[in-house]
Amino acid sequence: MNITVTLELAKRLLSAGEEPVSGQQLAEEFGISRTAIWKHMKELEEMGYEIDSVRKKGYRITKSPDNLEAFSVQNGLNTRKIGNHITHLEQCASTQIVAHKLAQEGAADGTVVIAELQTEGRGRLMRKWDSAHGKGIWMSVILRPDVPPHQAPQFTLVAAVAVVRAIQQVTGLEPMIKWPNDILFGAKKATGILTELQSDADGIQALIIGIGVNVNQQLDDFDASVQDIATSLSLESGTIVNRRELAQEILRCLERYTDMYIEHGFSPLKQLWEAHSATIGKAVRARMSKETLEGIAEGITEDGVLQLRTADGKLHGIYSADIELK
């Protein structure tokens, strides 16, 4: 069977929603026989789709499998640019690696790379990120904003706001942000965000925002070494979370808040970030490459720099550090 035709049929039925589409109409649209249409429907059922065959009316999809196929995520997404182009991979080393390559080849602003499994997922400081098959959302988004390079780090904070708002919307949970971009429930991490830059003398060519969300892992899905510091949305909510709906809402929120940032600057995003902060007002330890500081996190600047006041009363601007809540 031609898998491309099978997936296009799924896309066609999903776009029809609750309305059945007749086998004859599908045969005419795709230029194949009704028998071939029936065989493709069986192929979809083997892929995990539940298809209702309504007598004298046709076919409709009543349930989709828990995957992040491009057409499935795009169906009902309704964004202006983010997600218009999606590359879905069953497996890759890292969506960041794939996205960097696509960006260098001229991929459009808003292109998304999503994988069901990453074999070499990574976070900040090159730390390994466990990316189990079908359990989370592992994706990278290519943005091409017309801003100077020094503003690039702020997009990490913007993305953190987008992810928190999306999680709230879909699950009702109340995650918090540890500066600059870790999404926490209590002391446990559920999401990491990694922003990388492609630039030249003319400015930013592309921002690659990597987003890893632990969605439906259970405790024994995590390595024993991280079970006391890692969590998932399913563990926090006590239910299975629809990954497609969450991925869609993350993309919608990312577009909404990046547009807000481009149009109005960081100030309104700063307020939103601080409203969800797990860091502000807390005693923290900031581990930097050359020194470690301890103090109270008082807020972030208009540039997204963490303001840390040490015991001697001095206020320090933290641009990049590994932050521990004390």
C-alpha positions as CSV (number, residue, x, y, z in Angstrom):
1,M,0.0,0.0,0.0
2,N,1.1,3.6,-0.7
3,I,1.5,5.0,2.8
4,T,1.4,8.6,1.5
5,V,-2.1,8.0,0.1
6,T,-3.2,6.3,3.4
7,L,-2.0,9.3,5.4
8,E,-3.7,11.8,3.0
9,L,-6.9,9.8,3.4
10,A,-6.6,10.2,7.2
11,K,-6.0,13.9,6.7
12,R,-9.1,14.1,4.5
13,L,-11.3,12.3,7.0
14,L,-10.1,14.3,9.9
15,S,-10.8,17.5,8.1
16,A,-14.4,16.3,7.6
17,G,-14.9,16.0,11.3
18,E,-18.1,14.1,12.3
19,E,-19.4,14.1,8.7
20,P,-18.9,10.8,6.9
21,V,-17.3,10.9,3.4
22,S,-18.5,8.4,0.9
23,G,-16.2,5.8,-0.5
24,Q,-17.2,6.9,-4.0
25,Q,-16.3,10.5,-3.3
26,L,-12.9,9.5,-1.9
27,A,-12.3,7.2,-4.9
28,E,-12.9,10.1,-7.3
29,E,-10.9,12.6,-5.2
30,F,-7.9,10.3,-5.0
31,G,-8.2,8.7,-8.4
32,I,-8.3,5.1,-7.1
33,S,-11.0,2.4,-6.9
34,R,-13.4,2.0,-4.0
35,T,-11.8,-1.3,-3.2
36,A,-8.4,0.5,-2.9
37,I,-10.1,3.0,-0.5
38,W,-11.4,0.1,1.6
39,K,-7.9,-1.3,1.8
40,H,-6.4,2.0,2.8
41,M,-9.1,2.2,5.6
42,K,-7.9,-1.2,6.9
43,E,-4.4,0.1,6.8
44,L,-5.5,3.1,8.9
45,E,-7.1,0.7,11.4
46,E,-3.9,-1.2,11.7
47,M,-2.1,2.1,12.5
48,G,-4.5,2.7,15.4
49,Y,-7.3,4.8,13.8
50,E,-10.8,3.8,14.7
51,I,-13.0,4.2,11.6
52,D,-16.8,4.1,11.5
53,S,-18.3,2.9,8.3
54,V,-21.7,4.5,8.0
55,R,-24.1,2.6,5.7
56,K,-24.9,4.6,2.6
57,K,-22.9,7.6,4.0
58,G,-19.3,6.6,4.1
59,Y,-16.3,6.7,6.4
60,R,-15.4,8.8,9.4
61,I,-12.6,8.7,11.9
62,T,-13.9,8.3,15.5
63,K,-10.6,8.0,17.3
64,S,-7.0,8.8,16.3
65,P,-3.9,7.0,17.7
66,D,-1.7,8.8,20.1
67,N,0.9,10.0,17.7
68,L,2.1,13.4,16.5
69,E,1.8,12.9,12.7
70,A,2.1,16.3,10.9
71,F,-1.5,16.2,9.5
72,S,-2.9,15.3,12.9
73,V,-1.2,18.2,14.6
74,Q,-2.1,20.6,11.8
75,N,-5.8,19.6,11.8
76,G,-7.5,22.4,13.7
77,L,-4.2,24.1,14.7
78,N,-5.3,27.4,13.1
79,T,-2.0,29.3,13.5
80,R,-0.7,31.9,11.2
81,K,2.8,30.5,10.6
82,I,4.0,28.2,13.4
83,G,3.2,24.7,12.4
84,N,2.4,25.4,8.8
85,H,5.3,23.1,8.0
86,I,5.9,20.1,10.2
87,T,8.4,17.4,9.9
88,H,7.3,14.3,11.9
89,L,9.9,11.6,12.6
90,E,9.4,8.3,14.2
91,Q,12.9,8.5,15.6
92,C,15.9,10.8,15.4
93,A,19.0,11.6,17.4
94,S,17.7,15.1,18.3
95,T,15.0,17.4,16.8
96,Q,17.5,20.2,17.4
97,I,20.0,18.6,15.1
98,V,17.3,18.1,12.4
99,A,15.9,21.6,12.8
100,H,19.4,23.2,12.6
101,K,19.9,21.4,9.3
102,L,16.5,22.4,7.9
103,A,17.1,26.1,9.0
104,Q,20.4,26.1,7.1
105,E,18.6,24.8,4.1
106,G,16.1,27.6,4.2
107,A,13.2,26.2,6.1
108,A,10.3,28.6,6.5
109,D,9.7,30.7,9.6
110,G,7.6,28.6,12.0
111,T,8.8,25.2,10.7
112,V,8.4,22.5,13.4
113,V,10.2,19.2,13.9
114,I,8.5,16.6,16.0
115,A,9.8,13.1,16.9
116,E,8.2,10.2,18.7
117,L,11.6,9.2,20.0
118,Q,15.0,11.0,20.5
119,T,18.0,8.9,21.0
120,E,20.3,11.8,21.9
121,G,18.0,14.4,23.4
122,R,19.8,17.1,25.3
123,G,19.1,20.1,27.4
124,R,21.1,23.1,28.6
125,L,24.8,22.5,29.3
126,M,24.7,19.4,27.0
127,R,22.9,17.4,29.6
128,K,21.1,14.2,28.4
129,W,17.3,14.4,28.2
130,D,15.5,11.1,28.2
131,S,13.0,11.1,25.4
132,A,10.9,8.0,25.6
133,H,9.0,6.7,22.6
134,G,5.4,8.1,22.5
135,K,5.5,9.3,26.0
136,G,6.3,13.0,25.6
137,I,6.5,15.9,23.2
138,W,10.0,16.3,21.7
139,M,10.0,19.1,19.2
140,S,12.0,22.0,17.9
141,V,10.6,25.2,16.3
142,I,12.5,27.3,13.8
143,L,11.8,31.1,14.2
144,R,13.2,33.9,12.0
145,P,12.5,37.0,14.0
146,D,13.7,40.4,12.8
147,V,15.5,41.3,16.1
148,P,19.1,41.9,17.0
149,P,21.1,38.9,18.3
150,H,21.3,40.2,21.9
151,Q,17.6,39.8,22.2
152,A,17.7,36.0,21.4
153,P,17.9,34.9,25.1
154,Q,14.6,36.5,25.8
155,F,12.9,34.1,23.5
156,T,13.7,31.3,26.0
157,L,11.6,33.1,28.6
158,V,8.9,33.7,26.1
159,A,8.8,30.0,25.2
160,A,8.6,29.2,28.9
161,V,5.5,31.3,29.3
162,A,4.0,29.7,26.2
163,V,4.6,26.2,27.5
164,V,3.2,27.0,31.0
165,R,0.1,28.6,29.6
166,A,-0.5,25.6,27.2
167,I,-0.1,23.1,30.0
168,Q,-2.6,25.1,32.1
169,Q,-5.1,25.3,29.3
170,V,-5.0,21.6,28.4
171,T,-4.5,19.9,31.8
172,G,-5.6,22.5,34.4
173,L,-2.3,22.0,36.2
174,E,-0.3,24.9,37.6
175,P,3.3,24.5,36.7
176,M,6.0,27.0,37.7
177,I,9.1,28.3,35.9
178,K,12.6,28.0,37.4
179,W,14.8,30.7,35.8
180,P,15.2,30.8,32.9
181,N,13.2,28.0,31.4
182,D,12.7,24.8,33.5
183,I,9.0,23.9,34.1
184,L,8.5,22.5,37.6
185,F,6.0,20.9,39.8
186,G,7.3,21.4,43.3
187,A,11.0,20.4,43.0
188,K,10.5,18.1,40.1
189,K,11.1,18.9,36.4
190,A,8.6,18.2,33.7
191,T,9.8,20.3,30.8
192,G,13.0,21.7,29.4
193,I,13.5,24.4,26.8
194,L,16.7,25.0,24.8
195,T,17.1,28.0,22.6
196,E,20.0,28.0,20.0
197,L,21.0,30.6,17.6
198,Q,22.1,30.7,13.9
199,S,23.5,34.2,13.1
200,D,26.0,36.0,11.0
201,A,27.2,39.6,10.6
202,D,23.8,40.7,9.4
203,G,22.0,39.4,12.5
204,I,19.8,36.4,13.5
205,Q,19.3,34.0,10.7
206,A,17.3,31.5,12.8
207,L,16.3,30.7,16.4
208,I,15.9,27.0,17.1
209,I,13.7,26.5,20.2
210,G,13.8,23.0,21.5
211,I,10.9,21.9,23.8
212,G,10.8,18.6,25.7
213,V,7.7,17.8,27.7
214,N,7.3,14.7,29.9
215,V,3.7,14.0,29.2
216,N,2.6,10.5,29.9
217,Q,5.6,8.8,31.6
218,Q,4.9,6.8,34.8
219,L,7.5,6.6,37.5
220,D,9.1,3.4,36.2
221,D,9.6,5.0,32.8
222,F,12.3,7.2,34.4
223,D,15.7,6.0,35.1
224,A,16.2,5.4,38.8
225,S,18.8,8.1,39.0
226,V,16.3,10.8,38.1
227,Q,13.0,9.5,39.7
228,D,13.4,12.0,42.6
229,I,13.8,15.0,40.3
230,A,11.7,14.2,37.2
231,T,7.9,14.1,36.8
232,S,5.4,14.1,34.0
233,L,2.0,15.7,33.4
234,S,0.3,12.4,33.8
235,L,1.9,11.8,37.2
236,E,0.9,15.2,38.3
237,S,-2.7,15.1,37.0
238,G,-3.4,11.4,37.6
239,T,-4.6,10.9,34.1
240,I,-3.4,10.3,30.5
241,V,-2.9,13.6,28.6
242,N,-3.6,14.0,24.9
243,R,-0.2,14.7,23.4
244,R,-1.7,16.1,20.1
245,E,-3.9,18.6,21.9
246,L,-1.0,19.7,24.1
247,A,1.4,20.1,21.1
248,Q,-1.2,22.1,19.3
249,E,-1.7,24.4,22.3
250,I,2.0,24.9,22.8
251,L,2.4,26.0,19.1
252,R,-0.6,28.3,19.4
253,C,0.7,29.9,22.6
254,L,4.3,30.1,21.2
255,E,2.9,32.1,18.2
256,R,0.7,34.3,20.4
257,Y,3.5,35.2,22.8
258,T,6.3,35.6,20.2
259,D,4.0,38.0,18.3
260,M,3.3,39.9,21.6
261,Y,7.1,40.1,22.1
262,I,7.8,41.4,18.6
263,E,5.0,43.9,18.8
264,H,5.2,45.2,22.3
265,G,8.6,44.2,23.6
266,F,9.5,42.1,26.6
267,S,7.7,44.1,29.3
268,P,4.2,42.3,29.1
269,L,6.0,38.9,28.8
270,K,8.2,39.8,31.9
271,Q,5.0,40.2,34.0
272,L,3.6,36.9,32.8
273,W,6.9,35.1,33.4
274,E,7.2,36.5,36.9
275,A,3.6,35.5,37.6
276,H,4.6,31.9,37.0
277,S,8.0,32.1,38.6
278,A,9.3,29.4,41.1
279,T,12.4,31.5,41.6
280,I,11.4,35.1,42.5
281,G,11.6,35.7,46.2
282,K,13.3,32.4,46.9
283,A,16.8,31.6,48.2
284,V,18.8,30.2,45.3
285,R,22.3,29.1,44.4
286,A,23.6,30.2,41.0
287,R,26.4,28.1,39.7
288,M,28.3,29.8,36.9
289,S,31.4,28.9,35.0
290,K,33.8,30.9,37.3
291,E,31.9,31.4,40.5
292,T,28.9,30.3,42.6
293,L,26.7,32.9,44.2
294,E,23.9,32.4,46.8
295,G,21.2,34.9,47.7
296,I,17.6,35.9,47.1
297,A,16.2,36.1,43.6
298,E,14.5,39.5,43.4
299,G,13.2,39.4,39.8
300,I,14.3,39.7,36.2
301,T,15.3,42.8,34.2
302,E,13.7,43.9,31.0
303,D,16.4,41.9,29.3
304,G,15.5,38.7,31.2
305,V,18.6,38.8,33.4
306,L,18.0,37.3,36.9
307,Q,18.6,39.7,39.7
308,L,20.3,38.0,42.7
309,R,20.9,39.8,46.0
310,T,23.7,38.3,48.1
311,A,24.0,38.4,51.9
312,D,26.3,41.5,51.6
313,G,23.5,43.5,50.0
314,K,25.0,43.5,46.5
315,L,22.7,43.0,43.5
316,H,24.1,40.7,40.9
317,G,22.9,40.2,37.3
318,I,22.9,36.5,36.4
319,Y,23.1,36.1,32.6
320,S,23.7,32.3,32.5
321,A,23.9,29.9,35.4
322,D,22.7,26.6,36.8
323,I,20.1,27.6,39.4
324,E,19.3,25.5,42.4
325,L,16.4,26.4,44.8
326,K,17.6,26.2,48.4
